[in-house]
Amino acid sequence: MKLLKFATYEQYVETQTETNKKKLPFVWVSNHELKTIAHYIREHVPGASFGLCHGVRNGYEVRRFESLLGCKVIGTEISETAAGVDNVIQWDFHDVKDEWVGNVDFIYSNSWDHSYDPDAMLSAWMKCIKPGGRCFLEWTQWHSDRGVGGADCFGASENEMRDWINGNFEVEAVLEISERIGGGLRVLNALRWVIFDKMRARNIRIFVVRHRTR
């Protein structure tokens, strides 16, 4: 595992905000990934009515989950750019709203590697998950130590990820997804999705986290 330290909280927010603005048009998550997770939610969290997505930038995953599951989904983003995105609030994902505690059916994030305090972050997220709910954390090679730098301040290998989660919670499953997309990034313009010409395989692991069963 690798964790970068910031001199002050203000420096952390500034770094995250600057990166957000530079990457605002980009979408990392794929429809295949979101459909796979939505299927898992329908199977294991039937009747899910409320979800959170953390670190959503332009809110793409929020809109897709709303469409796929027909439920209320709120996204969080630390940058003030959140104000211009429907159903996204400006929020530090280390914090928890009182109304979220024990009331969230599912949480999804591919931005957990932006945490300055991973243990506190995961505890906060799982505090929101109701009994029977699930938290979905995307892992790729870029979530490991090799991807640490700047706003991506935390990294863990696949095995370290499992051990970290199982320290206080439980990895119920790891969903494996392989796909070929434009370097993992797509650009949203006014008319269409533009796929980068440089194609490569991306192997994704979705860690499904639940409260530890007794």
Backbone bond lengths (Angstrom), bond angles and torsions (degrees), N, CA, C in turn:
res aa  C-N    CA-C-N  psi(-1)  N-CA   C-N-CA  omega(-1)  CA-C   N-CA-C  phi
1 M - - - 1.467 - - 1.520 109.68 -
2 K 1.319 114.37 152.54 1.463 119.61 178.00 1.527 108.47 -142.41
3 L 1.333 116.25 133.97 1.458 121.45 -178.95 1.514 109.40 -136.22
4 L 1.335 116.26 121.11 1.459 121.12 176.44 1.521 109.77 -80.18
5 K 1.310 116.23 146.80 1.461 121.75 177.59 1.522 109.63 -108.14
6 F 1.314 115.33 142.91 1.460 121.68 176.21 1.527 108.91 -107.88
7 A 1.320 115.90 145.87 1.459 120.44 -178.42 1.516 111.04 -64.03
8 T 1.316 117.16 -37.63 1.459 122.46 -179.52 1.523 109.46 -143.90
9 Y 1.317 115.77 161.97 1.466 120.12 175.33 1.524 110.30 -62.75
10 E 1.325 116.20 -37.11 1.468 120.77 179.57 1.525 110.96 -60.91
11 Q 1.326 117.12 -37.08 1.461 120.53 177.38 1.526 110.73 -65.86
12 Y 1.331 116.10 -39.46 1.462 120.37 176.55 1.523 111.11 -59.36
13 V 1.327 116.68 -50.27 1.464 121.05 -179.01 1.527 110.56 -61.90
14 E 1.313 116.85 -42.11 1.461 120.94 -179.85 1.538 110.80 -62.02
15 T 1.332 116.36 -42.76 1.463 120.64 179.74 1.522 111.09 -64.66
16 Q 1.328 116.84 -44.74 1.458 120.59 179.64 1.525 111.44 -64.75
17 T 1.323 116.34 -41.64 1.461 120.79 -178.03 1.523 111.24 -66.70
18 E 1.312 116.28 -42.69 1.463 120.31 179.36 1.529 110.98 -61.45
19 T 1.326 116.56 -43.15 1.460 120.43 179.02 1.519 110.87 -66.49
20 N 1.320 116.46 -40.83 1.462 120.79 177.79 1.521 111.18 -56.24
21 K 1.294 117.38 -46.18 1.461 120.89 -176.48 1.524 112.02 -68.34
22 K 1.331 116.30 -34.12 1.460 120.06 178.36 1.522 111.83 -69.46
23 K 1.350 115.94 -33.61 1.464 120.51 -173.97 1.523 113.11 -107.14
24 L 1.312 117.28 11.85 1.465 120.87 -172.46 1.532 114.22 -52.54
25 P 1.341 120.29 -39.25 1.474 119.18 -178.32 1.526 113.86 -77.49
26 F 1.328 118.03 -9.39 1.456 120.18 -171.43 1.516 112.48 -90.29
27 V 1.330 115.34 146.14 1.463 122.81 177.21 1.520 108.29 -122.54
28 W 1.319 116.38 124.52 1.456 120.81 -179.51 1.522 111.46 -90.11
29 V 1.312 117.56 -39.95 1.461 121.63 -174.41 1.524 110.66 -74.59
30 S 1.328 116.31 148.91 1.465 121.27 179.53 1.524 110.29 -105.54
31 N 1.323 116.04 158.77 1.459 120.65 176.34 1.521 111.39 -62.88
32 H 1.326 116.62 -36.65 1.470 120.42 178.62 1.520 110.47 -59.64
33 E 1.311 116.32 -44.34 1.458 120.75 178.98 1.525 110.98 -61.89
34 L 1.320 116.65 -47.43 1.460 120.26 -177.73 1.526 111.73 -66.21
35 K 1.330 117.03 -37.06 1.462 119.96 177.25 1.520 111.27 -66.08
36 T 1.338 116.83 -37.94 1.464 120.97 178.14 1.517 110.55 -63.21
37 I 1.330 116.59 -44.04 1.466 120.92 179.35 1.518 110.75 -66.90
38 A 1.329 116.79 -42.60 1.464 120.52 179.69 1.530 110.66 -60.71
39 H 1.323 116.73 -39.73 1.470 120.37 177.15 1.528 110.31 -62.42
40 Y 1.324 116.71 -42.46 1.462 120.89 179.34 1.528 110.44 -63.40
41 I 1.318 116.26 -40.92 1.469 119.91 178.60 1.525 110.60 -62.82
42 R 1.319 117.17 -44.95 1.472 119.77 179.37 1.525 111.17 -60.81
43 E 1.340 116.24 -35.27 1.460 120.77 -178.40 1.525 112.53 -76.43
44 H 1.322 116.89 -39.69 1.466 120.84 -169.40 1.532 114.41 -110.63
45 V 1.327 117.16 -16.99 1.469 120.82 176.93 1.521 107.77 -129.42
46 P 1.321 116.85 62.77 1.465 119.50 -176.39 1.526 111.70 -60.29
47 G 1.328 115.11 140.98 1.458 119.68 179.79 1.508 113.87 77.75
48 A 1.334 117.85 16.05 1.471 120.44 178.73 1.517 110.34 -55.19
49 S 1.326 116.09 131.28 1.461 120.05 -175.42 1.528 113.43 -123.45
50 F 1.357 117.16 -10.98 1.462 118.99 -176.99 1.524 110.23 -149.69
51 G 1.342 115.22 127.98 1.446 120.26 178.13 1.516 112.13 -133.71
52 L 1.319 115.65 158.25 1.456 122.87 174.82 1.527 109.27 -121.44
53 C 1.315 116.15 142.69 1.461 122.18 171.84 1.518 106.94 -124.72
54 H 1.317 117.42 125.35 1.459 120.90 -174.02 1.527 111.88 -105.44
55 G 1.335 115.49 136.68 1.456 121.49 178.80 1.511 112.20 69.41
56 V 1.335 116.17 56.49 1.470 120.37 -166.64 1.528 115.52 -96.67
57 R 1.310 117.89 -5.41 1.468 122.15 178.09 1.535 110.89 56.71
58 N 1.344 119.35 -96.05 1.468 121.15 -177.55 1.523 113.67 -98.32
59 G 1.332 117.14 6.96 1.453 121.36 172.05 1.510 116.76 79.13
60 Y 1.329 117.97 17.00 1.463 120.01 -175.63 1.526 111.91 -59.74
61 E 1.342 117.16 -47.10 1.453 119.75 -177.49 1.529 111.91 -66.19
62 V 1.322 116.88 -29.52 1.461 120.25 176.81 1.522 110.02 -62.15
63 R 1.305 116.23 -49.35 1.471 120.64 -179.28 1.520 112.00 -64.09
64 R 1.327 117.53 -39.94 1.458 120.39 -178.43 1.526 111.24 -68.55
65 F 1.322 118.09 -43.22 1.459 119.39 178.64 1.530 111.16 -64.72
66 E 1.317 116.74 -38.27 1.466 119.71 175.94 1.526 110.22 -58.29
67 S 1.321 116.07 -43.28 1.459 120.87 -179.17 1.524 111.67 -70.75
68 L 1.318 117.55 -43.37 1.458 121.37 -176.03 1.525 113.04 -71.97
69 L 1.332 116.91 -34.18 1.458 120.60 -173.69 1.523 113.69 -109.80
70 G 1.330 117.09 -12.80 1.458 120.37 179.52 1.511 113.40 62.64
71 C 1.335 117.15 35.29 1.460 120.10 -179.01 1.525 110.25 -131.30
72 K 1.312 115.75 173.24 1.456 121.48 179.66 1.527 109.65 -76.38
73 V 1.320 116.20 131.65 1.455 121.57 177.44 1.526 108.63 -135.19
74 I 1.311 116.62 132.69 1.459 122.35 176.86 1.528 108.54 -116.68
75 G 1.325 116.24 136.03 1.450 121.36 175.67 1.512 110.69 -106.18
76 T 1.329 116.13 152.53 1.462 120.69 175.25 1.517 109.59 -119.94
77 E 1.314 114.53 148.33 1.467 121.46 178.20 1.522 107.71 -153.61
78 I 1.325 117.80 131.05 1.458 120.91 -174.61 1.526 113.06 -73.61
79 S 1.317 116.95 -21.85 1.460 121.19 -179.01 1.524 111.59 -79.34
80 E 1.329 115.61 152.45 1.468 120.34 177.44 1.521 112.38 -67.37
81 T 1.345 117.58 -9.61 1.463 120.49 176.44 1.526 111.14 -63.61
82 A 1.337 117.50 -16.45 1.459 121.47 178.40 1.521 111.79 -57.71
83 A 1.319 116.73 -29.46 1.463 120.65 -177.10 1.524 112.09 -61.43
84 G 1.317 117.61 -23.50 1.457 120.89 -178.19 1.515 114.10 -95.82
85 V 1.339 117.89 9.53 1.465 121.58 -176.45 1.525 109.40 -120.70
86 D 1.323 117.06 128.41 1.464 121.57 -179.84 1.525 111.04 -60.85
87 N 1.316 115.92 136.87 1.466 124.00 175.50 1.533 113.26 60.13
88 V 1.330 116.35 25.81 1.456 122.02 174.50 1.517 108.22 -124.23
89 I 1.335 116.58 134.24 1.453 121.17 179.97 1.530 110.01 -114.90
90 Q 1.328 116.15 150.70 1.460 120.03 173.87 1.524 107.02 -76.86
91 W 1.339 115.66 119.88 1.455 118.69 -170.64 1.525 109.59 -163.52
92 D 1.317 116.67 141.12 1.454 122.52 171.75 1.525 107.38 -84.78
93 F 1.328 117.14 119.69 1.467 119.18 -172.60 1.533 114.11 -72.11
94 H 1.314 117.83 0.14 1.466 119.87 171.44 1.535 111.20 -78.29
95 D 1.337 116.21 -15.75 1.461 121.68 -176.69 1.522 110.75 -99.56
96 V 1.317 115.72 162.39 1.463 122.20 -175.96 1.522 109.99 -132.54
97 K 1.324 116.79 132.10 1.461 120.80 171.43 1.530 109.21 -78.47
98 D 1.313 116.36 143.01 1.471 119.91 -178.51 1.521 111.99 -55.44
99 E 1.332 116.46 -38.07 1.464 119.35 -175.98 1.530 113.15 -73.42
100 W 1.321 116.78 -10.58 1.457 119.82 176.82 1.523 112.84 -84.75
101 V 1.309 117.37 -24.69 1.472 121.44 -171.79 1.532 110.61 -59.45
102 G 1.337 115.52 118.26 1.459 121.28 178.66 1.506 115.20 67.50
103 N 1.344 117.92 14.92 1.465 120.56 -174.47 1.525 114.52 -123.15
104 V 1.327 118.20 8.17 1.464 121.21 -175.39 1.529 109.59 -106.83
105 D 1.333 115.68 128.32 1.466 120.65 -179.79 1.523 112.27 -77.04
106 F 1.330 116.55 -36.79 1.462 118.94 179.32 1.526 110.56 -153.13
107 I 1.312 114.45 150.10 1.465 122.60 172.98 1.518 107.43 -126.47
108 Y 1.335 116.50 137.75 1.459 121.27 174.69 1.526 108.99 -127.38
109 S 1.338 115.70 140.50 1.457 119.14 173.06 1.528 110.70 -157.51
110 N 1.321 115.18 139.10 1.460 120.79 166.06 1.530 109.35 -111.31
111 S 1.341 116.28 12.45 1.470 122.22 -176.40 1.522 113.14 -113.98
112 W 1.333 117.19 14.31 1.467 119.83 179.33 1.524 111.63 -60.20
113 D 1.348 116.17 -21.83 1.464 119.95 179.82 1.527 112.46 -75.95
114 H 1.339 117.00 2.36 1.463 121.91 175.06 1.527 111.14 -95.39
115 S 1.326 117.31 11.65 1.459 120.77 -176.18 1.524 112.26 -85.81
116 Y 1.328 116.66 137.71 1.461 121.84 173.81 1.531 111.19 -88.35
117 D 1.346 116.42 -12.38 1.472 121.56 178.85 1.526 107.60 -145.37
118 P 1.333 117.53 81.23 1.468 120.81 -173.32 1.522 114.74 -57.98
119 D 1.323 118.04 -39.19 1.463 119.96 -179.52 1.526 111.25 -63.74
120 A 1.324 116.23 -44.93 1.466 120.21 178.42 1.517 110.70 -64.63
121 M 1.326 116.74 -39.54 1.466 121.07 179.81 1.524 110.96 -60.88
122 L 1.340 117.06 -52.16 1.460 119.61 -176.72 1.526 110.74 -64.92
123 S 1.318 117.48 -38.52 1.470 120.16 177.47 1.525 110.83 -62.19
124 A 1.336 116.44 -40.25 1.467 120.49 179.17 1.516 110.61 -64.87
125 W 1.320 116.80 -43.26 1.460 119.82 -179.46 1.523 111.27 -65.29
126 M 1.330 116.48 -44.09 1.462 118.90 -178.06 1.524 111.52 -71.29
127 K 1.311 117.43 -22.80 1.464 121.05 173.87 1.523 110.37 -62.55
128 C 1.313 115.78 -28.84 1.470 120.78 -179.27 1.528 112.40 -81.86
129 I 1.327 116.95 -27.15 1.460 120.98 -174.95 1.527 110.56 -70.25
130 K 1.310 115.89 124.91 1.457 120.43 179.34 1.532 109.85 -75.09
131 P 1.328 118.25 162.70 1.461 120.05 175.89 1.528 110.11 -54.80
132 G 1.312 116.80 128.46 1.462 120.88 -178.23 1.512 113.66 91.74
133 G 1.338 117.62 -9.76 1.459 120.65 179.09 1.517 111.47 -81.74
134 R 1.337 116.38 173.65 1.456 121.68 -177.53 1.526 110.53 -138.74
135 C 1.328 114.30 150.74 1.464 121.92 172.84 1.527 107.39 -115.57
136 F 1.344 117.03 132.96 1.460 122.72 -176.01 1.525 109.54 -116.08
137 L 1.324 115.64 118.18 1.461 121.65 -178.18 1.520 109.43 -116.70
138 E 1.324 116.44 118.89 1.463 120.22 178.33 1.523 110.20 -77.02
139 W 1.338 115.75 136.52 1.460 121.11 174.21 1.523 109.42 -129.17
140 T 1.334 116.47 131.78 1.459 123.24 170.69 1.526 107.13 -134.11
141 Q 1.308 116.71 177.37 1.459 119.51 178.62 1.527 111.78 -58.73
142 W 1.318 117.17 -25.36 1.463 120.89 -178.96 1.517 112.37 -80.47
143 H 1.330 116.70 -4.72 1.460 120.84 172.33 1.528 111.57 -92.99
144 S 1.321 117.32 0.32 1.460 121.73 178.19 1.526 109.83 -89.73
145 D 1.310 116.33 -173.74 1.467 120.96 -178.62 1.526 112.13 -55.48
146 R 1.331 116.91 -33.43 1.458 120.30 -176.17 1.526 112.64 -64.59
147 G 1.326 116.86 -20.93 1.455 120.31 -179.18 1.521 113.96 -95.36
148 V 1.330 117.82 -1.06 1.462 120.68 -175.68 1.524 110.69 -74.76
149 G 1.329 114.90 131.31 1.459 121.31 178.20 1.510 110.19 162.24
150 G 1.328 117.03 137.58 1.457 120.92 178.95 1.517 111.71 63.49
151 A 1.341 116.30 -124.72 1.461 121.37 -178.83 1.522 112.48 -70.53
152 D 1.328 116.98 -26.35 1.465 121.32 177.79 1.530 107.82 -83.57
153 C 1.309 116.29 79.65 1.462 120.82 -165.88 1.522 114.54 -94.20
154 F 1.320 118.90 -1.47 1.463 121.90 -179.69 1.520 108.94 -134.20
155 G 1.314 116.39 137.52 1.455 120.03 178.36 1.509 111.38 -143.44
156 A 1.336 116.29 147.34 1.457 121.52 179.09 1.518 108.88 -149.29
157 S 1.322 116.46 142.83 1.457 120.52 174.03 1.527 108.74 -69.27
158 E 1.325 115.51 170.70 1.463 119.18 -179.98 1.530 110.83 -60.45
159 N 1.327 117.10 -43.74 1.464 120.21 179.51 1.527 111.83 -69.04
160 E 1.337 116.42 -38.65 1.464 119.75 176.98 1.517 111.10 -64.79
161 M 1.315 115.88 -35.91 1.472 121.11 178.14 1.535 110.00 -60.86
162 R 1.317 115.32 -46.99 1.467 119.53 179.96 1.534 110.94 -61.85
163 D 1.324 116.37 -45.99 1.465 120.01 -179.10 1.522 111.58 -64.35
164 W 1.331 116.27 -40.19 1.469 121.16 179.30 1.532 110.62 -60.80
165 I 1.320 116.39 -48.08 1.464 120.14 -179.50 1.519 111.15 -64.13
166 N 1.338 115.54 -45.60 1.470 119.67 -176.51 1.524 112.88 -69.63
167 G 1.316 117.68 -8.01 1.450 120.02 176.59 1.517 112.57 -60.27
168 N 1.345 116.56 -38.25 1.461 120.21 -178.39 1.528 113.74 -129.84
169 F 1.327 115.64 -15.86 1.460 119.52 -177.87 1.531 108.36 -130.21
170 E 1.303 117.78 -153.94 1.460 119.16 -175.21 1.524 110.59 -142.20
171 V 1.332 115.85 129.29 1.458 120.61 172.25 1.521 107.26 -81.55
172 E 1.305 115.94 109.02 1.465 120.35 -178.50 1.523 111.13 -77.76
173 A 1.338 115.91 -38.51 1.459 121.00 -177.94 1.516 108.78 -160.66
174 V 1.318 115.42 160.65 1.458 121.35 171.54 1.521 106.84 -125.16
175 L 1.312 116.25 111.27 1.457 121.54 -179.79 1.520 109.04 -83.11
176 E 1.322 117.02 127.79 1.455 121.62 -177.53 1.517 109.78 -104.78
177 I 1.329 115.38 127.73 1.461 121.98 -178.61 1.516 108.46 -132.73
178 S 1.321 116.59 127.86 1.464 121.47 174.42 1.519 108.31 -119.58
179 E 1.303 116.43 134.45 1.459 119.80 -178.61 1.512 110.17 -154.50
180 R 1.300 115.06 163.07 1.453 120.23 176.02 1.525 107.46 -114.66
181 I 1.312 114.80 114.63 1.454 120.01 178.52 1.505 109.18 -136.59
182 G 1.297 116.90 171.29 1.457 121.25 -173.97 1.506 112.76 -72.04
183 G 1.331 115.82 77.74 1.450 119.84 178.35 1.512 112.71 62.09
184 G 1.323 117.05 17.80 1.454 120.37 -179.79 1.513 113.34 85.18
185 L 1.333 117.72 -0.70 1.458 119.44 -174.41 1.530 111.33 -127.10
186 R 1.308 115.76 141.14 1.452 121.69 172.49 1.522 108.25 -128.29
187 V 1.307 116.01 148.36 1.452 120.07 -178.11 1.521 108.93 -110.13
188 L 1.302 115.80 128.78 1.452 121.08 179.27 1.523 109.65 -93.81
189 N 1.338 116.48 120.06 1.456 118.43 170.97 1.517 108.28 -117.54
190 A 1.296 117.06 -175.05 1.460 120.87 -171.91 1.522 112.74 -66.45
191 L 1.335 118.19 -22.43 1.452 120.20 -171.35 1.524 114.49 -111.61
192 R 1.332 117.81 -31.61 1.449 117.96 -171.11 1.526 110.61 -163.56
193 W 1.331 114.63 169.48 1.457 120.53 170.84 1.519 107.71 -86.33
194 V 1.316 116.85 130.28 1.454 121.63 178.21 1.518 107.92 -105.36
195 I 1.316 116.78 119.83 1.451 120.67 178.78 1.524 108.96 -90.85
196 F 1.328 117.05 130.23 1.455 120.21 177.49 1.522 109.56 -57.68
197 D 1.329 116.91 142.73 1.453 121.30 -177.97 1.527 112.24 -66.68
198 K 1.320 116.21 -33.28 1.459 119.69 -178.10 1.520 109.44 -76.45
199 M 1.335 116.16 106.87 1.458 120.78 -176.84 1.523 110.56 -98.35
200 R 1.333 116.29 142.92 1.449 120.33 175.22 1.522 109.23 -154.56
201 A 1.305 115.69 162.87 1.455 119.89 179.65 1.520 109.42 -79.36
202 R 1.322 116.01 144.97 1.464 121.09 174.57 1.520 107.74 -129.89
203 N 1.306 116.17 118.25 1.455 121.44 178.71 1.524 108.84 -95.38
204 I 1.307 115.84 120.18 1.456 122.44 -173.92 1.517 109.48 -113.02
205 R 1.304 115.39 139.52 1.461 121.48 171.05 1.523 107.28 -120.08
206 I 1.305 116.75 128.35 1.462 121.76 175.24 1.522 107.98 -107.30
207 F 1.330 115.51 109.94 1.462 119.99 177.56 1.527 108.36 -81.53
208 V 1.325 115.22 119.74 1.464 121.43 178.19 1.529 107.39 -95.03
209 V 1.318 115.91 116.12 1.468 121.57 -173.12 1.531 109.81 -111.03
210 R 1.301 115.16 135.48 1.465 120.53 175.65 1.521 108.99 -135.25
211 H 1.329 114.89 167.55 1.469 118.97 172.96 1.515 109.11 -65.57
212 R 1.291 116.27 142.12 1.461 121.22 -176.94 1.535 110.19 -60.92
213 T 1.317 114.53 131.48 1.460 119.65 177.06 1.507 109.27 -83.54
214 R 1.295 116.40 146.99 1.472 121.14 -177.95 1.521 111.01 -94.67
